[in-house]
Amino acid sequence: MFVRSNGNKELIGRVLYAKKIHGKVTHSGFTIRARNQSNEVLSEYCAIFCSSSLVKQQFMTKGGGSSISNLNQKLLSEIEIPLPPLKEQKEIIDILTTWAKAINLKETLIEQKKDQKKGLMQKLLVGEIRMPGFYEEWDNKLIGDLIIESKEVAHEADLNKKITVKLNLKGIEKRSFSAIEKEGATTQYLRKAGQFIYGKQNLHKGALGLIPEELDGFQTSTDIPAFDFRDEVNPLWFYYYFARENYYTDLEKISTGTGSKRIQPKNLYKLPIKVPSLAEQEAISRLLSTFDKEINLLKKESKEYQKQRKALMQTLLTGKIRVKV
């Protein structure tokens, strides 16, 4: 089954292959259902080939060199598939399926690690579970006792040094600017590495983070405030405290204003927080950052597997490398 069109050009031509279908199956007008009617090609081999970039290249060529906006029967019927003998097709299927299983295993491990980390965060950061060797009571404070807004004006506004905070804890990045923006039109504030930063309109959607070293000295407007930490606060611990999904999504209730509501620092400051000692904050941060490192390593390995499988597909499906049967 092929995706015909659903408003997303990246999905056009995507293949869904089912070995067995039980009962009646319906499909929408956004898809094209295809059946193998040849004894010279295995259905799974055909599905693997059609899911490769080799077919997308053919779509581009037949579409006049531009991306297609809608897949049709004519384009599908013109796809050229280099066909090795059936036994070789089976070997190629086995090889690429093995790689696909390895990738799926990595993705499963990533999700398991994320779940483990999420569960720990929910309990460690509120004191339900304590780090070994720590027993003293946590202090009852307000967010405003831990951070203070940085209001250092950038005297030379620079459109090439503006940053934004991505949603869903995806981090902070350099922001591109439009042709109509003008330097100096809005007051810009200097941002420094290590500061806590968030988007006023989207904090409840996970638009928060710590400014990395490579973005030290960049700028934002007051819509993306940044904060310095007071003494006895570990920045990473504070980030993890806010990075709990059930916590930051609940912050929408303190947003104010008409139209596009915003979460103002003065309202954030009033929120209560239980604060462990600096030593316990650091111990919690070390434990959670270990999970982050493991997750990032698994993601890196998964991307490498995907890269290698893609390279194998290019060579095996075109006959550049033959499989011994």
C-alpha positions in Angstrom: 0.0 0.0 0.0 1.4 3.4 -1.0 0.6 6.8 0.5 -0.9 8.8 -2.4 -1.2 12.2 -0.7 -2.1 13.5 2.7 -0.8 17.1 2.7 2.8 16.0 3.6 5.2 15.7 0.7 7.6 13.8 2.9 5.1 10.9 3.3 4.1 10.6 -0.4 5.2 7.2 -1.7 5.7 5.7 1.7 5.1 1.9 1.7 3.1 -0.2 4.0 3.6 -4.0 3.5 1.5 -6.7 5.2 2.5 -10.3 4.8 -1.0 -11.5 5.8 -4.4 -9.8 5.9 -7.2 -11.3 7.9 -10.7 -10.3 7.1 -11.8 -7.3 5.1 -9.5 -4.3 4.8 -10.5 -0.8 3.8 -8.2 2.0 2.9 -8.7 5.7 2.4 -8.4 7.8 -0.8 -5.0 8.9 0.4 -3.5 5.5 -0.3 -3.1 3.2 -3.3 -3.4 -0.5 -2.7 -1.2 -2.7 -4.9 -0.9 -6.5 -5.3 2.0 -8.5 -6.7 0.9 -10.3 -9.8 4.3 -11.6 -11.0 6.0 -14.9 -10.3 9.4 -13.3 -10.8 9.4 -11.0 -7.8 8.8 -11.7 -4.1 6.2 -9.3 -2.6 8.5 -8.4 0.4 11.4 -7.7 -2.0 9.2 -5.4 -4.0 8.0 -3.6 -0.8 11.6 -3.1 0.4 12.7 -1.8 -3.0 9.7 0.6 -3.1 10.5 1.9 0.4 14.1 2.8 -0.7 15.4 6.1 -1.9 15.9 4.4 -5.3 12.1 4.7 -6.0 12.0 8.3 -4.7 14.7 9.1 -7.2 12.6 7.6 -10.0 9.6 9.7 -8.8 11.8 12.8 -9.0 13.0 12.0 -12.5 9.5 11.1 -13.8 8.1 14.2 -12.1 10.4 16.5 -14.1 13.1 16.8 -11.4 10.8 18.3 -8.7 9.1 16.7 -5.8 5.7 15.2 -6.6 2.6 16.5 -4.9 0.4 13.4 -5.6 1.2 9.8 -6.4 -0.8 8.1 -9.1 -1.2 4.7 -10.8 0.8 5.9 -13.8 3.9 6.8 -11.8 3.7 3.5 -9.9 3.3 1.5 -13.1 6.5 3.1 -14.5 8.7 2.1 -11.5 11.7 0.0 -12.7 12.9 -2.7 -10.4 16.2 -4.5 -11.1 15.3 -8.2 -10.4 17.8 -10.8 -9.2 16.8 -14.5 -9.1 14.2 -15.4 -6.5 16.8 -17.1 -4.2 18.9 -13.9 -4.2 15.8 -11.8 -3.5 15.2 -14.0 -0.5 18.8 -13.5 0.7 18.6 -9.7 0.3 15.3 -9.7 2.2 16.9 -11.7 5.1 19.9 -9.3 5.3 17.9 -6.1 5.2 15.3 -7.5 7.6 18.1 -8.4 10.1 19.3 -4.8 10.0 15.7 -3.5 10.4 15.3 -5.7 13.5 18.5 -4.4 15.0 17.3 -0.8 14.4 13.9 -1.6 16.0 15.7 -3.1 19.0 17.7 0.1 19.5 14.5 2.1 19.3 12.9 -0.1 21.8 15.8 0.3 24.2 15.7 4.0 23.8 12.0 4.1 24.8 12.7 1.8 27.7 15.5 4.1 29.0 13.2 7.1 28.6 10.5 5.4 30.6 13.0 4.5 33.3 14.3 8.0 33.5 10.8 9.5 33.5 9.8 7.3 36.4 12.9 8.2 38.4 12.4 11.9 37.8 8.8 11.8 39.1 10.0 10.4 42.4 13.5 11.7 42.9 12.7 15.3 42.2 9.9 15.5 44.8 11.7 13.4 47.5 9.5 10.3 47.2 12.8 8.4 46.6 16.0 9.7 48.2 19.5 9.3 47.0 21.7 6.9 49.2 23.2 8.7 52.1 20.9 11.7 52.2 18.3 12.0 55.0 17.9 15.7 55.9 14.6 17.4 55.3 14.2 19.5 52.2 13.6 23.2 52.4 10.2 24.7 51.4 11.0 27.6 49.0 9.6 29.5 46.0 10.9 29.4 42.5 11.8 33.1 42.9 14.2 32.1 45.7 16.3 30.1 43.3 16.5 32.2 40.1 16.6 35.8 39.1 15.9 37.2 35.6 18.8 38.5 33.6 18.1 41.9 32.1 21.4 42.8 30.6 20.7 44.7 27.4 22.6 43.8 24.3 23.9 47.2 23.2 24.5 46.0 19.7 21.5 44.0 18.4 22.6 41.3 16.0 20.1 39.4 13.9 22.7 36.7 13.3 23.0 36.0 17.1 19.4 35.3 18.0 18.2 32.1 19.7 15.0 30.3 20.2 13.7 27.6 22.5 12.3 24.5 20.8 9.2 22.7 22.0 9.1 19.3 23.8 12.4 19.7 25.5 14.2 19.7 22.1 16.7 22.3 23.2 17.9 25.7 22.2 19.1 26.7 18.8 20.2 29.7 16.7 17.1 31.3 15.2 16.8 32.2 11.5 15.4 35.6 10.7 13.0 36.8 8.1 13.8 39.5 5.5 11.4 41.9 7.1 13.1 41.9 10.5 15.2 44.9 11.3 18.1 45.2 13.8 17.3 47.3 16.8 13.5 47.2 16.2 13.0 45.3 19.5 15.2 45.5 22.5 17.5 42.5 22.7 19.0 41.0 25.9 22.3 39.3 26.3 22.1 35.6 27.1 24.9 33.6 28.7 25.8 29.9 28.8 24.3 28.0 31.8 21.3 30.3 32.2 17.8 28.8 32.4 15.7 30.0 29.5 12.1 29.5 28.4 9.5 30.8 25.9 6.7 32.7 27.6 4.1 31.5 25.2 5.2 27.8 25.1 6.7 27.0 28.5 3.8 24.6 29.1 4.7 22.9 25.8 8.3 22.1 26.9 10.0 25.2 25.5 12.7 25.4 28.2 16.3 24.6 28.7 19.8 25.6 29.8 21.8 27.7 27.3 24.8 25.7 25.9 28.3 27.0 25.7 28.1 27.4 21.9 25.3 29.9 22.2 27.0 32.0 24.9 26.6 35.7 24.0 23.5 35.3 21.9 20.4 37.4 22.2 16.6 37.2 22.8 13.7 39.5 23.4 11.7 39.7 26.6 9.4 37.0 25.2 12.2 34.5 25.9 13.5 35.4 29.3 16.7 34.0 30.8 17.6 33.5 34.4 20.8 33.3 36.6 20.9 30.9 39.5 21.3 31.9 43.0 23.8 30.2 45.3 23.1 26.6 46.4 21.2 25.8 43.2 22.5 23.2 40.8 21.4 24.3 37.3 21.0 20.7 35.9 18.8 19.7 38.9 16.6 22.8 38.4 16.3 21.9 34.7 15.3 18.3 35.4 12.7 19.6 37.9 11.0 21.6 35.2 11.5 18.9 32.5 8.9 16.6 34.0 6.1 16.6 31.5 3.3 16.6 34.1 4.9 19.6 35.7 5.5 21.9 32.8 2.2 21.2 31.1 0.4 22.2 34.3 2.1 25.6 34.1 -0.4 26.7 31.5 -2.7 27.6 34.4 -0.5 30.5 35.5 -0.4 32.1 32.0 -2.0 35.5 31.7 -3.0 38.0 29.1 -5.5 38.2 26.3 -5.0 36.6 22.9 -1.7 34.8 23.1 -1.3 34.2 26.8 2.2 34.2 28.4 3.8 32.9 31.5 5.4 35.8 33.1 8.5 35.5 35.4 6.6 37.2 38.3 4.0 34.4 38.3 6.6 31.7 37.9 8.4 33.1 41.0 5.4 32.4 43.2 5.4 28.7 42.6 6.4 26.5 45.7 9.3 24.1 45.4 11.0 21.6 47.8 14.7 22.0 47.6 17.3 19.4 48.7 20.8 20.3 49.7 23.2 21.2 47.0 25.1 17.9 47.4 21.8 15.9 46.9 20.9 18.1 43.9 24.2 17.2 42.4 23.8 13.5 43.1 20.3 13.5 41.5 21.7 15.4 38.5 24.5 12.9 38.0 22.1 10.0 38.1 19.7 11.5 35.6 22.4 12.7 33.3 23.7 9.1 33.1 20.4 8.1 31.6 20.7 11.0 29.1 24.1 9.9 28.1 22.9 6.3 27.6 19.9 7.5 25.6 22.0 9.7 23.4 24.5 6.8 22.8 21.6 4.5 21.7 20.2 7.2 19.4 23.7 7.6 17.8 24.0 3.9 17.3 20.4 3.7 15.8 21.3 6.5 13.4 24.5 4.7 12.4 22.5 1.4 11.8 20.0 3.3 9.7 22.8 4.8 7.7 24.5 1.5 7.1 21.2 -0.2 6.2 20.5 2.6 3.7 23.9 2.1 2.1 23.3 -1.7 1.9 20.0 -1.1 0.2 21.7 1.1 -2.4 24.2 -1.6 -3.3 22.1 -4.8 -2.9 19.0 -3.5 -4.6 20.9 -2.2 -7.6 23.2 -5.2 -8.0 26.4 -3.3 -7.3 27.1 -6.0 -4.7 25.7 -9.4 -5.4 24.6 -11.9 -2.7 26.0 -15.4 -2.9 23.2 -18.0 -2.8 
